[in-house]
Amino acid sequence: MDPVRQKLRPDPAVGNNSETDPGAEAYLDFMKKHCCYDAIPTSCKLVIFDTALQVKKAFFALVSNGLRAAPLWDSKLQRFVGMLTITDFITILHRYYKSPMVQIYELEEHKIQTWRDIYLQYYNQSLVSIEPEASLFDAVYSLLKHKIHRLPVIDPKSGNVLHILTHKRILKFLYLFRATIPTPRFLQRKIKEAGVGTFRNIATIQQTATVYDALSIFVERRVSALPVNLAAQKSYNNLSMPMKEALKRRRCFVEGVIKCYPDETLKTAVDRIADAEVHRLVLVDREDETMLPSDEP
């Protein structure tokens, strides 16, 4: 069996098979019975960029619309060819930043196509998409198999992008139907017992470190967060400022870190992720120490 598809099935080794837990297959069945079109919100934002657009303008457009990614349209080829994400912004800043006194030409002047030509020399990755009538199970499978965070839903007849599916959106859709789905027993397991999340080799950074230091970790660990604020304030030319100063300059109000505790259940963690509409929780002890990130189950 495909190892990715095997990963999507309950693990008999921990007693979660259908014989001991009647609800173990409930989520699997739910995903197979619902298609991607079902998970598309009634109202949502979708921005599409032509590859001839300047990179800087594209990222400002993402930030102003509160988005983290957009499909890319190639006018010459007359088709969608890829995605532009905040991760690309991180990579450009990290690769081309020299000092606060030197303009990042590649960000200020390059078009998206120019960046793609450079990027594709190292990463030959074609656009991964899915049709609206495909099952949510297939969508989850594609996200896991290709190790991507965003999956464009493209109508095969019109060629239009209808939505961009994410782990968070699929979890939210599942959460909306939670009252009609049997709750598997494994969701009642404690987080510390289930071993869900990241517990080793945690990426951290000191407040005295620079923004550029943070970008280096983002690139190495393939994570992103801070650059959204940099783009919104157009302050990406000074990546030598300490993290403490960069955090003070945030214009958006941040209520605080959304946390979970090791003695809480997986169900509590899932509910909290869905309610707060976040991608991850931070695992702490009851003294709010030993902070460890716990990703979406």
C-alpha positions as CSV (number, residue, x, y, z in Angstrom):
1,M,0.0,0.0,0.0
2,D,1.1,3.6,-0.7
3,P,2.8,4.8,2.5
4,V,1.0,8.1,2.3
5,R,-2.4,6.4,2.0
6,Q,-1.4,4.1,4.9
7,K,-0.7,7.2,7.0
8,L,-4.3,8.4,6.4
9,R,-5.7,5.2,7.9
10,P,-6.2,4.6,11.7
11,D,-3.3,2.7,13.2
12,P,-4.3,-0.7,14.5
13,A,-1.2,-0.8,16.7
14,V,-2.7,1.7,19.1
15,G,-6.1,0.0,19.2
16,N,-7.9,2.4,16.8
17,N,-9.1,-0.1,14.3
18,S,-12.8,-0.5,13.5
19,E,-13.0,-3.7,15.6
20,T,-12.2,-1.9,18.9
21,D,-13.4,1.6,17.9
22,P,-16.5,1.8,15.7
23,G,-15.8,5.5,15.0
24,A,-12.3,5.0,13.8
25,E,-13.2,4.9,10.2
26,A,-15.8,7.8,10.5
27,Y,-13.4,10.6,9.4
28,L,-12.1,8.5,6.6
29,D,-15.6,7.8,5.3
30,F,-16.5,11.5,5.7
31,M,-13.6,12.6,3.5
32,K,-14.4,10.0,0.8
33,K,-18.1,11.0,0.7
34,H,-17.5,14.7,0.4
35,C,-15.9,16.4,-2.6
36,C,-13.6,19.4,-2.7
37,Y,-16.4,21.6,-4.0
38,D,-18.3,21.0,-0.8
39,A,-15.5,22.5,1.3
40,I,-15.4,25.8,-0.7
41,P,-16.7,28.6,1.5
42,T,-19.8,30.6,0.3
43,S,-17.7,33.7,0.3
44,C,-13.9,33.9,0.2
45,K,-11.1,36.0,-1.4
46,L,-9.1,34.7,-4.3
47,V,-6.3,36.7,-6.0
48,I,-4.7,35.6,-9.2
49,F,-1.4,37.1,-10.5
50,D,-0.1,37.2,-14.0
51,T,3.6,36.1,-14.2
52,A,4.4,39.5,-15.8
53,L,3.6,41.3,-12.6
54,Q,6.4,42.7,-10.4
55,V,7.2,40.6,-7.4
56,K,7.0,43.5,-5.0
57,K,3.5,44.5,-6.2
58,A,2.3,40.9,-5.9
59,F,3.4,40.6,-2.3
60,F,1.8,43.9,-1.3
61,A,-1.4,42.7,-2.9
62,L,-1.3,39.5,-0.9
63,V,-0.8,41.4,2.4
64,S,-3.5,44.0,1.6
65,N,-6.0,41.2,1.0
66,G,-4.9,39.2,4.0
67,L,-3.8,36.2,1.9
68,R,-0.7,34.1,2.0
69,A,-0.7,32.7,-1.6
70,A,-2.1,33.2,-5.1
71,P,-2.2,31.1,-8.3
72,L,0.0,32.3,-11.2
73,W,-1.4,32.7,-14.7
74,D,1.0,32.6,-17.7
75,S,-0.6,34.7,-20.5
76,K,1.7,33.2,-23.1
77,L,0.9,29.6,-22.2
78,Q,-2.7,30.5,-21.3
79,R,-2.8,28.4,-18.2
80,F,-2.0,28.3,-14.5
81,V,1.6,27.4,-14.0
82,G,2.2,27.7,-10.2
83,M,1.7,29.5,-6.9
84,L,3.3,32.5,-5.4
85,T,3.5,32.3,-1.6
86,I,4.9,34.1,1.4
87,T,7.6,31.4,1.4
88,D,8.8,32.8,-1.9
89,F,9.0,36.2,-0.3
90,I,11.1,34.7,2.6
91,T,13.4,33.0,0.1
92,I,14.0,36.2,-1.9
93,L,14.7,38.3,1.1
94,H,17.1,35.7,2.5
95,R,18.9,35.1,-0.7
96,Y,19.4,38.7,-1.8
97,Y,19.6,40.8,1.3
98,K,23.0,42.5,1.9
99,S,22.5,45.4,4.3
100,P,20.0,48.2,5.2
101,M,21.9,50.5,2.8
102,V,21.6,48.3,-0.3
103,Q,18.3,48.0,-2.1
104,I,17.0,44.5,-2.8
105,Y,16.9,44.9,-6.6
106,E,15.5,41.4,-7.1
107,L,12.5,42.3,-5.0
108,E,12.0,45.8,-6.2
109,E,12.4,45.2,-10.0
110,H,12.0,41.5,-10.8
111,K,8.8,40.2,-12.4
112,I,7.3,37.0,-11.1
113,Q,8.4,35.1,-14.2
114,T,12.0,36.2,-13.6
115,W,11.9,34.8,-10.1
116,R,10.3,31.6,-11.4
117,D,13.0,31.2,-14.0
118,I,15.6,31.4,-11.2
119,Y,13.7,29.2,-8.8
120,L,12.9,26.5,-11.3
121,Q,16.6,26.0,-11.9
122,Y,16.8,24.5,-8.4
123,Y,13.3,23.2,-7.9
124,N,11.5,21.7,-10.9
125,Q,8.1,21.5,-9.5
126,S,4.9,21.7,-11.6
127,L,1.6,23.0,-10.3
128,V,-0.3,20.5,-8.2
129,S,-4.0,21.0,-8.4
130,I,-7.3,19.1,-7.9
131,E,-10.7,19.0,-9.5
132,P,-13.8,20.2,-7.6
133,E,-15.5,16.8,-7.9
134,A,-12.5,14.9,-6.4
135,S,-13.0,13.7,-2.8
136,L,-11.5,15.4,0.2
137,F,-9.7,12.2,0.9
138,D,-7.8,12.7,-2.4
139,A,-7.1,16.4,-1.4
140,V,-5.6,15.3,1.9
141,Y,-3.6,12.7,0.1
142,S,-2.2,15.2,-2.4
143,L,-1.3,17.7,0.4
144,L,0.6,14.9,2.2
145,K,2.2,13.3,-0.8
146,H,3.5,16.5,-2.3
147,K,4.3,18.1,1.1
148,I,2.4,21.3,0.2
149,H,0.2,23.5,2.3
150,R,-2.1,24.8,-0.5
151,L,-4.0,23.0,-3.2
152,P,-5.8,24.9,-6.0
153,V,-9.2,23.6,-6.9
154,I,-9.4,24.0,-10.7
155,D,-12.5,23.5,-12.8
156,P,-11.5,21.1,-15.7
157,K,-14.1,22.6,-18.1
158,S,-13.4,26.4,-17.7
159,G,-9.9,26.1,-16.4
160,N,-10.8,28.6,-13.6
161,V,-9.4,28.4,-10.1
162,L,-12.3,28.1,-7.7
163,H,-10.5,28.0,-4.4
164,I,-7.3,27.1,-2.6
165,L,-7.7,24.2,-0.2
166,T,-5.5,24.1,2.9
167,H,-5.2,21.7,5.9
168,K,-6.9,24.4,8.0
169,R,-9.9,24.7,5.7
170,I,-10.4,20.9,5.5
171,L,-10.2,20.7,9.2
172,K,-12.7,23.5,9.6
173,F,-15.1,21.8,7.2
174,L,-14.9,18.6,9.1
175,Y,-15.4,20.6,12.3
176,L,-18.7,22.0,11.0
177,F,-20.1,18.5,10.7
178,R,-18.7,17.2,14.0
179,A,-22.2,16.7,15.6
180,T,-23.1,14.3,12.8
181,I,-19.9,12.2,12.9
182,P,-19.2,9.5,15.5
183,T,-16.2,10.7,17.7
184,P,-13.4,8.2,17.4
185,R,-11.9,7.1,20.7
186,F,-8.4,8.2,19.7
187,L,-9.6,11.8,20.0
188,Q,-10.0,11.2,23.8
189,R,-6.3,10.3,24.2
190,K,-4.1,12.8,25.9
191,I,-1.8,14.8,23.7
192,K,1.3,13.6,25.6
193,E,0.2,10.0,25.1
194,A,-0.7,10.3,21.4
195,G,2.6,11.9,20.5
196,V,1.0,14.3,18.1
197,G,3.1,17.3,17.2
198,T,6.7,18.3,17.3
199,F,8.6,17.5,20.5
200,R,12.3,17.4,19.3
201,N,14.7,19.7,17.6
202,I,12.4,22.7,18.1
203,A,13.3,25.8,16.1
204,T,13.6,28.8,18.4
205,I,15.2,32.3,18.3
206,Q,16.3,34.9,20.8
207,Q,14.8,38.3,20.9
208,T,18.3,39.8,20.4
209,A,18.7,37.9,17.1
210,T,18.1,39.8,13.9
211,V,15.2,39.4,11.5
212,Y,17.7,38.0,9.0
213,D,18.6,35.3,11.5
214,A,14.9,34.4,11.7
215,L,14.6,34.2,7.9
216,S,17.5,31.8,7.9
217,I,15.6,29.5,10.2
218,F,12.4,29.9,8.1
219,V,14.3,28.8,5.0
220,E,16.0,25.9,6.7
221,R,12.9,24.6,8.5
222,R,10.4,25.6,5.7
223,V,8.2,27.6,8.0
224,S,6.9,31.2,7.7
225,A,5.2,34.0,9.8
226,L,7.1,37.2,10.3
227,P,7.6,38.4,6.7
228,V,3.9,39.3,6.4
229,N,4.4,42.1,8.8
230,L,7.6,43.2,7.0
231,A,5.7,43.5,3.7
232,A,2.8,45.4,5.2
233,Q,5.2,48.0,6.7
234,K,7.5,48.0,3.6
235,S,10.3,47.6,6.1
236,Y,12.0,44.6,4.5
237,N,15.1,46.6,3.7
238,N,16.3,46.5,7.3
239,L,16.6,42.9,8.2
240,S,19.4,43.7,10.7
241,M,17.0,45.0,13.3
242,P,16.6,42.8,16.4
243,M,13.6,40.5,16.7
244,K,12.4,42.4,19.8
245,E,12.2,45.6,17.8
246,A,10.5,44.0,14.8
247,L,7.8,42.6,17.1
248,K,7.2,46.0,18.6
249,R,6.6,47.4,15.1
250,R,3.7,45.1,14.4
251,R,0.6,47.1,13.4
252,C,-1.8,44.3,14.0
253,F,-3.0,43.4,17.4
254,V,-1.9,40.0,18.6
255,E,-4.0,38.6,21.4
256,G,-1.5,36.0,22.4
257,V,-0.2,32.6,21.7
258,I,-2.9,29.9,21.3
259,K,-1.8,27.1,23.7
260,C,-2.6,23.6,24.6
261,Y,-1.5,21.4,27.5
262,P,-0.1,17.8,27.5
263,D,-2.9,16.5,29.7
264,E,-5.6,17.8,27.4
265,T,-7.2,15.5,24.8
266,L,-6.7,15.5,21.1
267,K,-10.3,16.6,20.7
268,T,-9.7,19.7,22.8
269,A,-6.7,20.5,20.6
270,V,-8.7,20.1,17.4
271,D,-11.6,22.1,18.7
272,R,-9.2,24.9,19.7
273,I,-7.4,25.0,16.3
274,A,-10.8,25.1,14.5
275,D,-12.3,27.8,16.8
276,A,-9.2,30.0,16.7
277,E,-8.7,29.4,13.0
278,V,-5.0,28.9,13.5
279,H,-2.5,26.5,11.9
280,R,-0.9,25.3,15.1
281,L,-0.9,25.4,18.9
282,V,2.0,25.8,21.3
283,L,2.3,23.0,23.8
284,V,3.2,24.2,27.3
285,D,3.1,22.8,30.8
286,R,0.7,24.1,33.5
287,E,3.3,26.8,34.5
288,D,3.3,27.9,30.8
289,E,6.9,26.8,30.4
290,T,8.7,24.4,28.1
291,M,6.9,25.7,25.0
292,L,6.7,23.2,22.2
293,P,4.7,23.6,18.9
294,S,2.0,21.1,18.3
295,D,0.8,21.0,14.7
296,E,-2.6,20.2,13.2
297,P,-3.4,16.5,13.8
